[in-house]
Amino acid sequence: MTNRASAPATQPGVVPARGVPPARRRRRRSAGQLGQRVVLYVLALMAFVFFAGPLLWMLSSALKSQAEVLASPPTLIPETLHWSNFAEVFRQIPFGRYMVNSAFVATTVTVLSLVFHSMAAYSLARLDFPGRNVIFVSILATLMIPFTVILIPLFIVVDQLGWVDTYWALIIPMIPHAFGIFLLRQFYLGLPRELEEAAIVDGASLIRVYTRIVLPLSRPILAALGIFFFLANWNRFLWPLIVTHDRDLYVVQLGMQQFSGERGTRFELIMAASTVAILPTLILFFVLQRRLIEGIKLTGLKG
């Protein structure tokens, strides 16, 4: 009786090797990673062209002459750089005054909003008092009310207070915003209570805990929220249009609207004014972009 060569037994659940050499598997994996990287680079390039293209065109038009701006077909790179367009903008209108007004209003609103919103959010996240949840839901519900709905009642209140044509009208009504309170409350809910409890055991008051522990830990989210608030108030147009009639109080958006209405055919000057108007926001973003990313990553969504 002859013995037959028995095939090697395989354990159940074990997939036999398919005979692909390790080197080939590594090459396939590298090719797949390279393909994914190429797709990501192409998508990033498309996003750059989509978002940065209008900015580059604005800057290019700001450095052209009037004839070159209206030339057909258009050119991207100016034949001669006309830096005098920027000086002409400041010569024809008090654009510097408008920039100072916008910077003052946007900075003041941002700082006051961060102070009051952080205090309100911390009390809603940590303090236990009757009606806390009702107050938070009521604040959150205001996000569903469009600003145009409260525009007329808000103007009546400002007019009765005598704030029309003053900085008070540009600053005070713009401070409260439910989004800031909501975002900071969600962040504070994610902070470990042990840090605050240890400080209280050591004899620290609630205000000291807030100023010495909570606020330093809130720097990333406060920086991110500060960027949002500054950009929103820098670009605000409708409310300043309603409450200011004195040109000395015009913000940069009102100045741009006035300038474009008076110089409708001088597109190179309009583009130069637009370039100057967006410079502060670009500088702020590039300076605080790391804080912005950290704030977005650290923001929790705990209920």
PyMOL commands that set and color helices and strands:
alter all, ss='L'
color gray80, all
select helices_A, chain A and resi 22-62+66-69+84-92+95-126+132-144+147-160+167-174+178-189+193-201+206-217+219-234+238-243+247-249+252-262+267-298
alter helices_A, ss='H'
color red, helices_A
deselect
rebuild
show_as cartoon
